């Protein structure tokens, strides 16, 4: 697999340079006094989100990143050179945690976002700062401060508006091929999809949304069965989930209702917030059911699967696109309404927050 969505790295900022203690010694300049300069600051380690990078594979082999140390101060009032900073480019959607405490240090959720992961140490003071009228020949100087050092856990969560959820071979990859330009591998065996893939669904010339396809879950994923819960993190930024169900499994002993319940249960075990996201039911592979039996099969499933009464239900045939058009237009309307609500909430919060006081009040003439 060439898709890497987890990495553990160590970042080490540079130490600050030491201050210098020296005295001016020149011919014809008696009692020249102190002329030791300050040390340079240590280099820092930064992370920046780059939309041209898709995975964390760059951090698979190189795991330690150390910035340059600041130079020591010199004589003749010369200050040390600052250490060079390091900038690590990461995919948009990367979550950076402190590996020891679990604290979230940064969320690179937009292209170009830049954060400091480890701050370089400040340079020490040369003894020119300690001279005075009563101490004209100070011997005191300070050492540079050490740079910060952290072990970080990087976790990639792809940015998508809609996520696909379902058993292996439910038709998720076929669906994303039908409604977008993405071309994930499609085959008639389970676990064809081994890595998440994204597709852009364009509903109008100026409107579109991003659809995420992840490897399918099976019952027992929480205990590590199949691919486990490894890729469910990529659905945590989505606004709505599409639960695809194979309504006509090849194995006659397979019960679609039982499989649908198993998926919902695995979702609940993984994350309560993800479980509570809006979830739409999509019944797939109607082409494998006789036309006169479809209505009865859909009705039987929705009656036996209680969540179907609380969420929108769509019946489609992903392989030829039948029923996909109403679904994607309904998704676009839902996403537009959600974006409008979020925008209204932000404006309301901004209006409710107190205006900053004028730091320099006007004075009467």
N, C-alpha and C positions, 0 to 999 in steps of 0.2 A: 504494500500500500504506500502511495506517495503522499497521502494526505495526513498531515500531522497537526493535531489540534491541542496538544499538551506539551509542555516543556518545563524543565527545571533548570534555572541558571543562577549564577552567582555574579553580582555586580559589586565592584570595588572602586570607590572614588579615590582620587589621588590625595595624598597628604599635602598639607601646606608646607612651603619651604621655611627654613629657620631664619630668624633675623640675624643680622651680622653685627659683631662688636669689633670695630677697628677705629684707628685714629689717623687723622690726616698728617702725613709726614712729607713735607715738601721743603726744599731749600728756601731759606729766607721767610719761612712762615712759622714762626715760633708759636708753640701752644696752639696747634691747628685745631684741636678739639675732635670730638667724635664724628665719624662720617660713615657709619655702618647702615646699610639700607634694609628694607623689609624683605621678607621672603614672599615668593609668589603664591597665589592660591592654587590649590590642587584642582585637577580637572574633575568635572562632574559626569555622571552617566545619565543620558536622556533617552526616552522612548518617544517615537513619533509614529502615528498611524499612517499607513501608506496603502491606498486602494489598489496599487499594482501588485501587492503581495497577497497570496491566497492562503498560505499555510505557515506553520511555525517550523518548517523543515530546516531553516537556516540556523536554528538553535539546537539541532539534534546532535551535532558533533562538537561545535564550539559552545562551551557551557560557562566559561569564565570570561568576564569582560572587566578589564582594569584600566582606569584612566591614568593619565600621566601625573607624576608628582610635580609640585611647584618647585622652582629653583630656589636655592638659598640666596639671601641678600648678599650684596657685594660691598666693597669699600668705595670711597668717593661718591657716597650717596646713591649708589646703584641699587635699584630694586630688582628682585628676582623675577624671572619670566613665569607667567602662570601656566599651569599644565593644560594640555589639549583636552577638550571635552570629547566624549564618545556619544554618538547617536545611534541607537538601535532601531531599525525600521521593522515594524510589526504590522500584521494584517488589521484592517479595520474590524472592530468587534473583539479585540483582545482584552481580557481581564487580567490584571496583574495583582497577585496576592503576595503577602509576606508568608513564605513557606513555613515559618516557625509559629506565627501567631494566627494565621488565617485572615488577617486584616486585608481588606481591599485597598490597595494603594493607588490604583488608576484604572479607569475604564476608557479605553480608546475607541469610543463609539462614533467618531466622525473623522473623515479624512483630514489629515494635517494636524490633528490634535497632538500637542507636545507636552510631556510631563517629565519632571525630574525624578529619577529613580534613586539616585544616591548623590548627595551633595558633597562637593570637594571641600577639603579643610581650608580654613583661612590661614594665610601666611603669618609667620611670626613677626614681631616688631623689632627693627634694628634699634641700636642704643641711641640713635639721634633723637628718639622720642622721649628719652629719659634725662636729657640734659636740662639744667636749670641754672639760675644765678648762683645757687648755693652748691650745685653739684655739676661742675663743668667737665668732669671726666668720669662719667658713669660707666660701670662695667656691666650693667644689666641689659639683657635682651630676652626675647621670648622665643620659644620653639613653635613651629607650625602645628596646627591642629590636625589630628588624624581625619581622613575622609570616612564617610559612611560606608558600611559594608552590609549587604543583605543577600540572603538566599531567597529567590523569587520563584513562584509557581505561575507560569503563563497558561492561560486557558482561553482558547478561541471559541467565541460564540458568534456564529454567522448572523449577519443582519438581514432579516427577512420579515415580510409582512404576514405571510401565510405559511403554515407548516403542515406537512403531510404525515399522517400517523396511521399505522396499520400493521397487520401481519405481513411476513414475507410473501411475495407473490400476490398481494392484494391488488396490484396494478398501479402503484404510486409512480413508478418511473414511466410507465406507459401514459399516465395522465399528464405528467409534466412535459412529456414529449408532444402530447396532443395540443397543449395550450400555450407552449412557449417554444423558443428556439433551442432550448437545452436538449442535448442528446445523450442522456445516460444509457448505460448498457441495459438491454431488456432480454430476458431469457425465461424459459419455462421451468426454472428450478429455484428453490428458496435461496435467500441471501445473494441474489445477483448484485444488488447494490451493497458495496462495501465501504463507501465514503459518501458524505453529504454532497449534494449538488444543488445549484441554484438556477432558477430560470426566471426570466423577466416576462411577465404576462402583460401584453399591451391591449387595453380595451378600447382606447380611443387614441387619436394622434397625440394628445397631450396628457393622457392618463395611463398609468401602468402600476403594477405592484410586483414584488419579488416573492417567489414561491420556493420553499426549501423542501427537498426530498432527502430523508435520512433512511439508513438501513432499518428494516422492519424489526419489530419486537416480537417475542414469543412468550408464552406463559413460562414463568420462572426466570425472567430476565433479571429480576432483583437479586437472584442467587447466582447470576453469571451465565445463565443458559443463553445459547446463541451468541450474539454480540453484547448481551447485557444491556445496561443503561448508558453505555459509553457515549452515544451520540445524541441523547435526549437534551443535553445542554444547548444544542443548536436550535431548539424550539422555544427557548425561554424568552427570546426577544420578540417573538411573533405576537400579533394581535389576535389571531384566530387560528384554530387548528381544524384541519379537515381529516376526519376519521374515515378512511376508506375501508370498506368491507367487501370481500369477495362473496357475492350472493350465489355464485354457482361454482363451488370448489370441485376440483377434479376427483377428489376422494369423496365418495358418497357418504362415508361415515363422519366426515367433518361437519360440525355444526357451526354455521356462521354466527349464531347468537352467542354461543359459548366463547368463540374466539373474540367477538366484540367485547364481551364482559371481561375477558382476560386482559385485553389491551387497556381498558379503563382502569382495572385494578393495578396493573403495573405502573400506569401513569400516577395513580394516587400514591403508591409506595415510593416513587422517585421524588416527587415534589408536589406539595399541596397547592402551591401557587400555580404551577403548570396545570395541575388537575382542574383548577377552578377557571382556567381561561375559557373564553367562548369556544365551543366545539360543535362543528357541523358534521352531520352524518351523510356520507356519500356511498350509495350502494352501487357497486361496479359489476361489470361483466354481464349486463342484461342480454347481450347477443348470444350467450350460451343457454338462455332460457327461451322456451317457446313463447311466441308473442301472446298467445291466449292465456298463458300461465303467469305472466309477469306481475299483473296487478295482485293476484292472490299471493304470490311469493313475497312481494314488497309488504303487503298488509300483514302477513303472518310474522314477518321479521319485526316490523315496528310494534306490533302488539306484544311480542315476546321480549323486546328489548326496551325496558322502561325509559332510559334517557332519550329515546326517540321522540317521546311526547313533549320534551322540554327544549328541543333544538331543531333547527331547520333540517329537513331531509331531502336529498336529491338523489335521483336514480340516473345513472349514466352508463355509457359504453365507451370507455376511454380509448379502445383500440381504433375506433372510427370517429371519435369525437361527438357521438350522439349524446345530447343532454349537457355537454360541457359549456356551451355558450351561455345559457341562463345562469349557470353556476358562477362563472367568472364575472359576469355583470353584477350579480348579487353580491359577490365578494367586494367588487370595486365600490359599490354603494355603501356597504358596511364600513369599509376602510375610510371612505370620504367622511362619513358621519363621525367615526371615531376620531379622525384628525381634527374635525371641526369642534368636537367637544373638548379635546385637549387644548386647542387653541383658545377657546372661550375660558377654560379654567385658568390658563396662564395669564390671560388678560385680566380676569377677575382678581387673581392673586396680586398682580402688579398694581391694580387700582386700589386694593385694600391695604397694601404695604404703605407705611408712612413715608412721606417725601423727605429726602435728606435735608437737614437743616443747613442754612447758609453759613458757611464757616466764617465769612467776612461780611457781617451785616452792614447794611448801608447806614451811614451816619447822617443826621440832619445837618444841613448847611447852616 
